[in-house]
């Protein structure tokens, strides 16, 4: 697992500053020093901007391996067998007459970021410590969070120390219970068997309500009120500022255009042969790669990521890779006609738009 070095701590964002502090909603929440802009529903902390860095080009070794005839045929047969409406005859009896390679490159840039936001929150009071105003609360970026696993999304929530206070529940006004909506607080409802008359057909007394014409409300058990779901009957709430830390892997891909006829969207489902991998705090754009469009894409994406994400979060790590994705266009004949299918990726995925032996069926 990758970890941040000590040298990166100098980039910790400062505490957010707000030109005009906003008051907490409905007067329920206090204004905490350093958290004047925090509201119920969330508020984002202001962040820093990191400088872009220049790079040195890596050396690359290219190994162009194509799909073989046997590989292509086996992949095609497996693909056909997975389709309930496809006859296996073309895959078995078709004759491969041509195989063309359209290998392409995929450049991928991942920027792993950490963002922090705060919002007022609450929970039923069960004797938790109340520490508001005991001392200045720490800033959002001063609180330690769990060590992240790089390039894996995650989230952590925590109470900000010295922001917790006790308040009467705003939902039940400190009563701990709320009127039952099902019976309008009466605790009973009209008997559905006798429609409130107390008698059934023939003048017999209704056994369901014992002749009362009404029955206890099943939702509040005849009490006319229900436990408040906000304070869970405790009458009091612990109100505090909640810090949410999010780790996000932001990923962008660039695939070099190829003329095989295979849709580029298909390539998102497969992997290729990894030619280059570079992972560090801030990566340098790739230079000197044989395909100039990859170099251009790397320069553009690295600049975009470092500019975009340094304004909204803290960059923890970046990773860039270049893959060679094998694409083979297979032309075959069956019953005197010519057809085409594609085999692509390390997974030997198959795509075809003109399979010659299909039937119509429906799944019930």
N, C-alpha and C positions, 0 to 999 in steps of 0.2 A: 504494500500500500504506500502511495506517495504521500509525503508530508511536506509542509511549508518549511522553508529555511528561516533562520532567525532574521536574515537580512530583509525579509519581506514585511516584517512587522512595522517598519517605518511608514508604510503606505496606509495604515489604518485610517479610515475616514473620520473627520471631526464630527462633533455633535451638531445636529441640525440647528440652523438658526432661522427664525421666522420673523418677518417684518411686523406682522400683526397677529399676536396670539389669539387663538379661537377658544371660546369657553366650552367646557364639556357639555353634552346635551342634557337638557332638562334640569340642570343644576345638580345632577346626581353625583357626578365625578369631580374630584378636586383637580386643581391645576398643579402639576408637579414641576419643580424646578428642572429645567433641561428638557421637559416633555410638554412644553406649552402647546405644541401643534398636534398632540395626540388626541384623537377623537374616537368615539365608538364607531367601529366600522373600518378602522385602519388608517394609518398615516405613514408615508414613506420618508425615510431618513435621507438627507442630502449626502452626496458622496464626492469623492475626489476624482481627479483625472490623471491617468498614468501616461507617461511618454511612450511613443512608438520607438522601436529599436531597429537598427539596420542589421543586415545579415551577411553571412558568408555562405556560398553555395555548397551543398553536400555532393559527394561523388556517388554516382548511381551505377548499378550493374543491371542490365536488362536481360531477361530470359524469356523469350517469346515462345511459349509452348502452345500448340494448337490442339483442338480435340481431334482424336484419331477417328478413322472410319468405324472401328468396332465400338468405340465410346459413343459416337453419335447414334449408331444403330441401337445399342442397348438403352441409351437414354430415351430414344424415341419409342421403343417398345414399352418401357416402363411408364412413360407418359400416356400412351394409348390405353394401357391396361387400367389406368386410374380413371378413365372416362367410361361411364356405363353405356353411353350411346355410340361408342366408337368400335367398329369392327377391327380385329387385329390383323386382317389380311394385308392391308397396305404396308404396315410396319414389318410383317414377316416376308412378304413377297416383293415389295418394292425394291427397285434397283437404284442404288446411289450412282449418279452419273457425274456429280461435281460437288466439291467442297471448297468454299472460299472463307478465308480468315478475315475478320473485321475487328481484330482486337482493339480495345480502346482503353484510355486511362481515366481513372476517377481520382480527383483530388478532394480530400476531406479535411476540413478544419473544425476542431472542437475547442470551445472555450468554456472552461468550467468556472462558474461564478458563484459568489455568495452575496445574497442580498438580505437586508434586515429591515423590518417594519414593525411599528408598534401600534397598539390599539387598546382602549379601555375594555376590560373584561370583568366578569364577576362569576362567583360560584356560591352555593349555599354556605353559610357560616357554620362551621363545626368546631370552633375553638382555635382556628389557625392563628398564627402570630399576626398581630397588627403593628406595622412598623412605619407607617407613613410619617414623614417629617422627622423621624428620629435622626436622620442625617441625609445629606444630598444623595439622591439615587445615582448609580453609575450610568454613564452614557450607553447608548445601544451597542456601540462597538467595543465597550470595555468589558462586556460580559463574556466569559469563556463559553464556547460551544463545543460539542463533540467533534472529534477529529473526523473530517469527511473522507470518504473513499473517492478519489478523483474520478471524474467523468461518470459518476452515478448520482442521479437525482435524489434529493433527500430533504427533510424538513424537521425542524425542532422548535418547540414552543416552550417558553419559560416565563415565570413571573419576574418582573424587574424588582429587585430588592428595594425596600424603603418606599414603596408606593401603595402598600396594602392598607385599606381602612375598612371599617365596618359601617354599613348603612342599612336602614330599613328597606325591605324588599319593595321595589317600585311597582311590581306587578300585582301584589295583593295588599299593598299599603301596610305591610308589616303584620297582617293578620295570620298569615300562614295557610289560609284557605281562601278559595274563591267560589262564588255561587255556581252551582251546577247549571250548565247551559242546556242540558237535556230536559230538565224539569223546571227551569226558570227559578231554581232555588226553593221550590215548594217541598221537595223530597218525595213527591208522589206524582203519578200520572193517571189519566183515565184508563180504566181497565179495557183492554182491547177485546176481551171475550164478550162482555155484556154492554160495551160502549157506554159505561158509566151508570147504567140503570140499577145495577145490583142484582138483576134477575136475568135468567135465560129464558128461551122460548118455553112456553107452558107455565110460566109463573114460578119456576123453581129458582131458589136462591143461587146466585153465581158462586161456584166453589172456588173459582180462581182468585177472586178478591174477597171471599167470605161475605158477600153482600154489601161491601163498602162502596162499590162502584169505582174505586181507585186502587191502585197497586203501588208499592214502593218502587221508586226509580232504581233501575238496575245499575245505572252508572255511578250514582253517589250512595247507593245502598240505603236510601231513605233519609240521609243526613241533610240534603238540600245544598250541600257544598262539597267541594273536592279539595284535596291537598294541592297547594300551589306548586306547579311544576318548576317554577323559576327558583324558589328558595327551598323546595321540597319540604315545606312545613316548618322550616327553621325560623321564619319571620325576618331574619337578618341575612344580608349578603356580605361576602368579602369582596370588595371592589379593588382592582389592581390593574396595573399596566402590564399587558402581555407582549412579550417580544417574540416575533416569528422570524426564524432564520431559515432561509431557503437556499439549497444548493441546486444549481441548474446546469445541465450540460447542453450548451447551445451549439448546434451542429449545422454546418452548411456543406453542400457537395457541389462539385463541378465535374461534369462528364464531358469529355472531348467528343465532339460531334462525329458520328460515323455514318456511312452510307449503305449499311447492310439492308435497311428496311425494318429492322427491329426497333420497336418503340423504346425510347430512353427510359420511360417509366418502368419498364420491365427490369431494368438493371438495378433498381432500388431493392429488389428482393434477393439479390445474390452478392457474394463476395468475390474478390479477385486475388491474384497473386500480389502480395504486398512487396513493393519495391523499395519503399522508403518510409521510415517512421521517425518522428522527432517530437519529443515531449519535454517541455520546460516551462518556466514561469511565463515568459513571453517568447513565442517562437519568432524566428526570422523568416520572411518570405523566401520560398524556394527560388533559387537562381541557377541557371545553367542546365535546366532540364531539356532533353531533346525536343519536346513539343513546346513551342513558345506559348501556346494558349494556356497550358498548365501554369507556366511562370506568371502570365498575366492574371490568371484567376487567383493564384496564391497571393500576389501582391495586393489585389483588390480586396480579397476576403480578410487577410490579416489586418489591413488598414481599417476596414469596416468594423471588424470585431473589436479591435483594441480601442477604437474611437467610440463605438456604440456602447459596449458593455462597461467600460470604465466610467461612464457617466451615470449608469443606473445601478451598478453593483461593484463588487470587488473581484477582480480576476485572480483566481488561485492557481490555475494551470491551463496551458494550452497544449494541444496535440494536433499535428498534421501528418497525414499519410497520403501516399500515392499507391494506387493499386492498378495492376494490369488485368482487365477483365476480358477473358477469352470469349469471343463470339464467332461461331461457325455457322455459315449459311449453307445448308445441305439441299441440293437439288436431286430429286429422285423421280423415277418413272414407275407408273403402275397402270396396267391395262392400256398402254399406248399413250397415256397422258403424263404431263410433267407437273410436279408439285414441289413445294418448298417448305422446309421447316428450319428453325433455328435452335441451336444448342448453345447455352451461354452460362458463364459463371463457373465457379468451383463446384457448385452444387449440380451442374449439368441440367439446368432447367431447360425446358423445351417450350417453344411457342410456334403455333401454326394457325393460319387463318383459312386454309383451304383443304382440310383433311377430306379425302375423297369418299370415305365410307362411314356415314353417320346415319342414325335413325332417330326418329322422334319418340320420346318417351316422357312420362311425367312421374314424379314421385308423389305418392299418396301420403 
